[in-house]
Amino acid sequence: MMKPMGKRNFTGQRTTESDAKETMHWVPIDELDKCKAYPTFMKEYLSSEHNGVEHIITDERV
């Protein structure tokens, strides 16, 4: 799990390959159900305990 240190602004904006604007920001796990977030299993995944480093690869494009 990660926590921000101090009062840093953890937001970012970028553009996708199709020039669509994306905005990224930290969301508390208990608020993920209010957001359209991908991968869709992430809320359940983050709510469980993990040890070590895990590499997740997923593709949920429609």
N, C-alpha and C positions, 0 to 999 in steps of 0.2 A: 504494500500500500504506500501511497505517496501523500505527503502533505506539503503545501506551499510554505516557504520560509519567508517571514516578513509580510510585506504588503505588495508583493509582485503582481502584476497584471498578467494572468495566464490566458490571454486571448490572442487570436491570430486570424488573419484573413489571407486567402490565396485564391487563385483561379484554377479551375480544372482544365483538362485538355480541351474541353468544348467551350471554354471561356465563361463558364458559370461561376459565380462568386460563391466561395465557401467561407463560413465563419466557424472557427474552432474555439471552444472554451471549456474549462473544467466544470463538470456537473456532479453534485453529490450523488452517490450511488442510489440513495433512496428517492431521488428525483428523476432517475432515468426513464421511468414509465411515463413521464410527462413529455418526453422528447422522442423524436424520430431518430433513433441512434442505430448505427451499424458497427459491428455485426449484431444482429438481433438477439443473440444469446448472451451478450456481454453483461447485462445486469445480473443474471443468474450466476454467470461465471465469476464475476467480481465479488459476489456475496459469499462465495465459498473460500475455504482456506487453501493457500498454495505455498509451496516451498520451492526455492530456487528460481531459475530463469526459465520462462516458457516462451516459445516462438509460435505465434498463432498466424496461420495463413487462411484467409477465407475470401470468397467472392460471392456476393449476394446481389450482383447486378441483375436488373430485370430486363 
